[in-house]
Amino acid sequence: MRDVKIWSEEFGAVADVPILLIMGSMSQGILWPDEFVGRLVAGGRRVIRYDHRDTGLSGTVDFAATPYTWEDIKNDVYRVLDAHGLESAHLVGHSAGGLLAQFVAVERPERVRSLTVIGSSPLGGGEGRVLMQALMGQPQLDGDLPGPAPEFVSFYRELMAAAPPENRQARIEGMLAEQRVLHGTGLPFDEDAARRLQERIHDRARDLTAVANHRLAAAAAPDFEPVGALHRVRASTLVVEGSHEPVKPGHGAIIAERIPGARLRIVPGMGHTLPPQVHEELAAAVLGHTAG
């Protein structure tokens, strides 16, 4: 489905070292904070962020008429690189964006200068199955990834049972509550800043409900991720996880173990979001990893 329009923007000089930021499932590119992006640009990087299909200002799809899979979402990474005239870039992926970045590093190593994976799970590790087991109260199987924190499970069980919000205020309140849970318990939560971000996300979306298509895409091809492929990653890899990660606790260590030469960095207090308190440390880590 190459006809879906993908919104992107870039910062910094064209001649600078390129970094492509890949956000997680159902998430807009502006969840890469402006301050974090600015720190990378000030460090001499050309930074590109984009909205996945069915999020933000990118095109939306009638999924029943023109279904797609996560293979298409992964291929959008190549489309963004091509659109910005890049044969390769440093890839920085958050959450499911980290899975996409890992897949690209396995599939097209020549397009990946380095790999940074933040708050993600190992490619082919069955993350979706583990999450669903937790939400349904099913026991984990031997070899499964560590499950999410109890507060995360409790929140999403209630969310699944609740009626859809009926107006803008109710939707934003729900989005804010979700961000609070994803933020974790390790750092103070700035509710005013979080509300402004959620209002921005709400109001710039072409169709806020279209993000649910990402779940349909995952269900359409549940075996999308190759199993046992991470040993094929040749890009220098930095794995970042927050000490208070509520969604994928301990997954970073597994990624670092499976990718040859990968380094693991634990950010104190960080959960599953990118709050202002961690921008300086994260930016410094990415700048250091993409130097040279």
BAFILO-193076 format. One record per atom (N, C-alpha, C): residue in three letters; x, y, z. Coordinates in steps of 0.05 Angstrom, whole numbers, plus 5000, padded with zeros to 4 digits. Layout:
# BAFILO-193076
ALAXYZ
...
//
This chain:
# BAFILO-193076
MET501749765000
MET500050005000
MET501750255000
ARG503150304978
ARG504950534977
ARG503550794972
ASP500850784967
ASP499451034961
ASP498651184985
VAL499051075009
VAL498351225034
VAL500451445038
LYS499451685042
LYS501251915045
LYS502351915074
ILE504951955076
ILE506251965102
ILE507352245107
TRP506452365130
TRP507352625137
TRP510052605152
SER511952775145
SER514452775159
SER515553065160
GLU517453115177
GLU518753365178
GLU521653325187
GLU523453505179
GLU526253475186
GLU527353735197
PHE529353705214
PHE530653925227
PHE533653905223
GLY535054135224
GLY537954135221
GLY538754175192
ALA541454175188
ALA542554215162
ALA542553955146
VAL542053975120
VAL541953735102
VAL544653595103
ALA546753735107
ALA549453605106
ALA550153465133
ASP548453505153
ASP549053385179
ASP548453085179
VAL549452955200
VAL549052665203
VAL546052605207
PRO544852435191
PRO541952395192
PRO541052185213
ILE538952265228
ILE537652085247
ILE534652065240
LEU533651825237
LEU530751785233
LEU529551685259
LEU527651835269
LEU526251765294
LEU523651605286
ILE523351375298
ILE521051205292
ILE519451165318
MET517051275318
MET515351255343
MET513850985343
GLY512650935366
GLY511250675370
GLY508550655357
SER507350425361
SER504750365350
SER502650565358
MET500950645340
MET498650825345
MET499551095355
SER502051175349
SER503151425360
SER504151615338
GLN503651865343
GLN504552075324
GLN507452135328
GLY508752235307
GLY511552305309
GLY512252525328
ILE510252695335
ILE510852915354
ILE511152815382
LEU510752555387
LEU511452445413
LEU514452435417
TRP515952475396
TRP518852535399
TRP518952825407
PRO519552885432
PRO519253165442
PRO520953365427
ASP519853605424
ASP521253825410
ASP523953875423
GLU524053875450
GLU526553935464
GLU528653725459
PHE527853475459
PHE529653255453
PHE530753275424
VAL528953335405
VAL529753375377
VAL531653605375
GLY531053825390
GLY532754065389
GLY535554005399
ARG535753845420
ARG538453765430
ARG540053605409
LEU538653435395
LEU540053285374
LEU541053465352
VAL539253655344
VAL540053845323
VAL542354015332
ALA542354115357
ALA544554275367
ALA547154115368
GLY546953845369
GLY549253675368
GLY550253605340
GLY549053745320
GLY550053705293
GLY548653475278
ARG546153425284
ARG544653215271
ARG542353325254
ARG541953185232
ARG539553235215
ARG537453035225
VAL535353135236
VAL533352965250
VAL530752965235
ILE529752725230
ILE527152685216
ILE525252525234
ARG522852625236
ARG520752475250
ARG518252475232
TYR516552275236
TYR514252245219
TYR511952115233
ASP509552165222
ASP507152035232
ASP506751765217
HIS506351555232
HIS505651305219
HIS503051335204
ARG502551165184
ARG499951165171
ARG497751125192
ASP495551255188
ASP493251245206
ASP493751385233
THR495751555234
THR496251725257
THR496752005248
GLY496052205265
GLY496752475260
GLY495952585233
LEU497852705219
LEU497352835193
LEU497852645169
SER498652395175
SER498952205153
SER496252115143
GLY496251975120
GLY493751885109
GLY492451665126
THR489851665124
THR488251465138
THR487051265117
VAL486451035127
VAL485650815109
VAL482950695118
ASP481250635098
ASP478950465104
ASP479950175105
PHE480350075129
PHE481749825132
PHE480149595120
ALA477549605121
ALA475949385110
ALA476249375080
ALA476549605067
ALA476749615038
ALA479649565029
THR481549675044
THR484349645036
THR486049575060
PRO485949335069
PRO487449255093
PRO490449255088
TYR491949275110
TYR494849265108
TYR495849115132
THR498449065133
THR499648925155
THR502049095165
TRP503348995187
TRP505649135197
TRP508049115177
GLU507848935158
GLU509848945137
GLU509749205122
ASP507349305117
ASP507049565104
ASP508049795121
ILE507449785148
ILE508349985166
ILE511349995167
LYS512549755167
LYS515549735166
LYS516649855140
ASN515349795118
ASN516249895092
ASN515950195090
ASP514250315107
ASP514050605107
ASP516650735117
VAL518250585133
VAL520850695141
VAL522550745116
TYR522650555098
TYR524150595073
TYR523050825057
ARG520450845056
ARG519251065041
ARG520051335052
VAL520151365078
VAL521051615090
VAL523951675084
LEU525651475087
LEU528451505080
LEU528751595051
ASP527351465033
ASP527451525004
ASP526551814999
ALA524351885012
ALA523152155008
ALA525052375016
HIS526752315036
HIS528752515045
HIS531452475032
GLY531552305011
GLY533952274996
GLY536252135011
LEU535551955029
LEU537451825046
LEU537851525039
GLU540251455031
GLU540851165027
GLU540951025054
SER541851165075
SER542051045102
SER541751265122
ALA541251185147
ALA541051375169
ALA541451225196
HIS541951365217
HIS541851255243
HIS538951225251
LEU538150985259
LEU535350945266
LEU535050945297
VAL533051095306
VAL532451115335
VAL529451045337
GLY528850815350
GLY526050735351
GLY525150705380
HIS522650785385
HIS521450765411
HIS519150565411
SER519150385431
SER516950185433
SER516750025408
ALA514350015395
ALA514049865370
ALA515849985348
GLY516450245350
GLY518350355331
GLY521150225334
GLY521750135358
GLY524249995362
GLY524149725348
LEU521849595348
LEU521549335334
LEU521949385304
LEU520749595293
LEU521049655265
LEU523949705258
ALA525349855275
ALA528149915270
ALA529849665271
GLN529249485290
GLN530649235291
GLN530249075265
PHE527749065255
PHE527148915231
PHE528649035207
VAL528649295205
VAL530149425183
VAL533149355185
ALA534249355209
ALA537049295212
ALA537649005204
VAL535748825208
VAL536148545199
VAL535748525169
GLU533648655158
GLU532848615130
GLU534648775111
ARG535249025118
ARG536749205100
ARG539049335115
PRO541049185123
PRO543249295140
PRO544649525127
GLU544649535101
GLU546149755087
GLU544750025092
ARG542250025101
ARG540850275105
ARG540950375134
VAL542350225151
VAL542450295180
VAL545250355188
ARG545850605195
ARG548450685203
ARG548950595232
SER546950625249
SER547050525276
SER544150485285
LEU543750345307
LEU541150275317
LEU540950355347
THR538850515353
THR538250575381
THR535350485386
VAL534950325406
VAL532350215413
VAL531650295441
ILE529350435444
ILE528450545469
ILE525850425478
GLY525650315501
GLY523150215512
GLY521750015494
SER523349835483
SER522249645463
SER522549355472
SER521749175454
SER521948885459
SER523648765437
PRO524748525441
PRO526348395421
PRO524648305397
LEU525748355373
LEU524448265349
LEU523947965350
GLY521447885344
GLY520747605344
GLY520347485371
GLY520047655392
GLY519847555419
GLY517047505429
GLY515047555412
GLY512247495420
GLY511147705439
GLU511847955436
GLU510948165454
GLU507948185454
GLY506648175431
GLY503748195429
GLY502347975444
ARG503347735442
ARG502147505456
ARG502347545486
VAL504647635496
VAL505147665524
VAL503247885535
LEU502948105520
LEU501148315529
LEU498248215531
MET497348065511
MET494647965511
MET494247765533
GLN496147605539
GLN495947415561
GLN495547565587
ALA497047785591
ALA496747935615
ALA494048065618
LEU493048185596
LEU490448315597
LEU488148125601
MET488547875591
MET486347675593
MET486747505619
GLY488847555634
GLY489247405659
GLY490147125654
GLN491447075632
GLN492446805625
GLN495246765635
PRO495946525643
PRO498746475653
PRO500746505630
GLN503146595637
GLN505246615617
GLN506446345612
LEU507346305587
LEU508646055580
LEU511646075585
ASP512845845588
ASP515745835591
ASP517045975568
GLY518946145573
GLY520346275552
GLY519146535544
ASP516746605554
ASP515546865548
ASP517147095559
LEU516847325547
LEU518047565557
LEU516747645584
PRO518147805600
PRO516847905625
PRO514348065618
GLY512248025634
GLY509748165629
GLY509748445640
PRO507748605633
PRO507548885641
PRO506848905671
ALA507349145682
ALA506849205710
ALA503849175716
PRO503149105741
PRO500249075748
PRO498649325743
GLU499749565748
GLU498149805744
GLU497549855715
PHE499349765697
PHE498749785668
PHE496549595661
VAL496649345670
VAL494649145664
VAL491949235674
SER491849335699
SER489249425711
SER488049655695
PHE489749845687
PHE488650075671
PHE487449985645
TYR488849805630
TYR487849735604
TYR485549535605
ARG485349385627
ARG482849225630
ARG480449405633
GLU480749605649
GLU478549795653
GLU477949945627
LEU480050015613
LEU479650165588
LEU478149995567
MET478749735566
MET477449555547
MET474549515553
ALA473749545579
ALA470949505587
ALA469349765586
ALA470749995583
ALA469350255585
ALA468050325558
ALA466050495559
ALA464750595535
ALA466550805522
PRO466550825496
PRO468251025483
PRO467451315492
PRO469451485495
PRO468851765503
PRO467151905482
GLU465452085490
GLU463552205472
GLU464252485462
ASN466252615474
ASN466952885465
ASN469952935469
ARG470853165459
ARG473653235460
ARG474753225488
GLN473353345507
GLN474453355534
GLN474753075546
ALA472752905541
ALA472952635552
ALA475152475538
ARG475552515513
ARG477752375499
ARG480452465509
ILE480752725513
ILE483352825523
ILE483852725552
GLU481752725568
GLU482152615595
GLU483052325595
GLY481852165576
GLY482651895574
GLY485551865564
MET486352035545
MET489052025535
MET491052105556
LEU490252305573
LEU491952395594
LEU492352175615
ALA490152035622
ALA490351815641
ALA492151595631
GLU492051535605
GLU493751335593
GLU496751425595
GLN497251685589
GLN499951775590
GLN501051765618
ARG499351815638
ARG500251805666
ARG501151515673
VAL499651315664
VAL500451045669
VAL503050965655
LEU503251055630
LEU505650995614
LEU508151135626
HIS507651365638
HIS509851525649
HIS511251365672
GLY509751195686
GLY510951045707
GLY511051195733
THR512351085753
THR512351195780
THR515051305789
GLY516951315771
GLY519651385779
GLY520251675779
LEU518651835765
LEU519152125762
LEU516552275766
PRO516652525776
PRO514252695778
PRO512852725751
PHE510252715752
PHE508652735727
PHE507653025724
ASP508453155703
ASP507653435697
ASP505053425683
GLU502853455698
GLU500153425686
GLU499553645666
ASP500353885671
ASP499854105653
ASP501154065626
ALA503753995627
ALA505253945602
ALA504053705587
ALA503353495602
ALA502153255590
ALA499453325577
ARG497853485589
ARG495353565578
ARG495753725552
ARG497653905552
ARG498154055527
ARG498953875504
LEU500553675510
LEU501453485490
LEU499053325479
GLN497353225497
GLN495053065488
GLN493053235473
GLU492753485480
GLU491053655464
GLU492153695436
ARG494753725435
ARG496053755408
ARG495653505392
ILE496153275404
ILE495753025390
ILE492852995380
HIS490953055398
HIS488153025391
HIS487453205367
ASP488253455368
ASP487353655349
ASP488753645322
ARG491053515321
ARG492453505295
ARG491853245280
ALA490353065292
ALA489752805279
ALA487652835258
ARG488052725235
ARG486052725214
ARG483552565223
ASP484152335236
ASP482052165246
ASP483152015270
LEU482352105294
LEU483451995318
LEU482851695321
THR480651595310
THR479951315313
THR481551135294
ALA482851255274
ALA484251085254
ALA486550935266
VAL487551015289
VAL489850885301
VAL489250585307
ALA486650525311
ALA485850255317
ALA486650065294
ASN487050175270
ASN487850005248
ASN490549875252
HIS492249985269
HIS494749855275
HIS494349585289
ARG492249575307
ARG491649315319
ARG490549115299
LEU488949215280
LEU487849045259
LEU490148935242
ALA492049115236
ALA494349035220
ALA496048815234
ALA496248845261
ALA497748635276
ALA496248375276
ALA493648385278
ALA492048135278
ALA492048005250
ALA492348165229
ALA492248055202
ALA494747895196
ALA496947955210
ALA499447805205
ALA500947775232
PRO499947605249
PRO501147575276
PRO503947475276
ASP504847355255
ASP507647245253
ASP509447425236
PHE508747685237
PHE510247885221
PHE513247885228
GLU513847865253
GLU516647895261
GLU518247635258
PRO520547645246
PRO522247395244
PRO523347315271
VAL523247065277
VAL524246965303
VAL527246885300
GLY528746955320
GLY531546865321
GLY533347015301
ALA532547265294
ALA534047405273
ALA535947615284
LEU535847675310
LEU537347905320
LEU540347865319
HIS541247615318
HIS544147565315
HIS545247665288
ARG543347725269
ARG544147825243
ARG544548125242
VAL543848265264
VAL544248555265
VAL547248615266
ARG548148785247
ARG550948855246
ARG551349145254
ALA549349305256
ALA549549585263
ALA550249605293
SER551949795299
SER552549855327
SER549849925341
THR549349795364
THR546749815376
THR546849905405
LEU545150105411
LEU544750205438
LEU541850145446
VAL541550005469
VAL538949935479
VAL538450105504
VAL536150245505
VAL535550415528
VAL532950325540
GLU532950305567
GLU530450235581
GLU530350405607
GLY527950485614
GLY527550625639
GLY527550435662
SER528550535685
SER528550365709
SER525750315719
HIS523750475710
HIS521050435719
HIS519250375695
GLU520250225676
GLU518750155652
GLU516249985660
PRO513750085654
PRO511449935662
PRO510349735641
VAL511149765616
VAL510049605595
VAL511749365587
LYS514349415585
LYS516249205576
LYS518649185594
PRO518149145620
PRO520349135639
PRO522248905634
GLY524848965632
GLY526848755628
GLY527248675599
HIS525648785581
HIS525948705553
HIS528548815541
GLY529449045551
GLY531849165540
GLY534248985543
ALA534448855566
ALA536748685571
ALA536748445552
ILE534348355545
ILE534148125526
ILE535048205498
ILE534148455490
ILE535048555464
ILE538148575463
ALA539248695484
ALA542148735485
ALA543648465485
GLU542448265497
GLU543748005498
GLU543747865470
ARG541647925454
ARG541347785429
ARG542647915405
ILE543248175408
ILE544648325386
ILE547648335392
PRO549248225375
PRO552148225380
PRO553248505386
GLY554648525408
GLY556048775415
GLY554248995425
ALA551648955429
ALA549749165437
ALA550349245466
ARG549849505471
ARG550249615498
ARG547549685510
LEU547149635536
LEU544749695550
LEU545149935568
ARG543250125567
ARG543350355585
ARG540650375599
ILE540750375626
ILE538350405642
ILE538150705651
VAL535950835645
VAL535551115652
VAL533951125678
PRO535151235699
PRO533851245725
PRO531151395724
GLY529051275735
GLY526451405738
GLY524751385713
MET525851345690
MET524251355665
MET522351115663
GLY519951175653
GLY517950965648
GLY517950895618
HIS515550915606
HIS515250845578
HIS514851095561
THR515051335573
THR514851575558
THR517551725558
LEU517651955545
LEU520052115542
LEU519652385555
PRO519552395582
PRO518952645596
PRO521352835596
PRO520953095602
PRO523153285602
PRO525453205619
GLN525053075641
GLN527153005660
GLN529352825647
VAL528652685625
VAL530652505613
VAL531752595586
HIS530852835577
HIS531652925550
HIS534652955548
GLU535853085568
GLU538753135567
GLU540352875566
GLU539652685583
GLU541052435583
GLU540652275558
LEU538152255549
LEU537552115524
LEU538952235500
ALA538852495498
ALA540052625475
ALA543152585475
ALA544352605499
ALA547152565501
ALA547952275493
ALA546252085501
ALA546851805494
ALA546551765464
VAL544551875452
VAL544151845423
VAL546351985407
LEU547052235416
LEU549252375403
LEU551852225405
GLY552452115428
GLY554851955431
GLY554851705413
HIS552551585411
HIS552351335396
HIS552451385366
THR551651615357
THR551551675328
THR553951845319
ALA555851875337
ALA558252035330
ALA560151855313
GLY561651985296
GLY563751845281
GLY562651705257
//
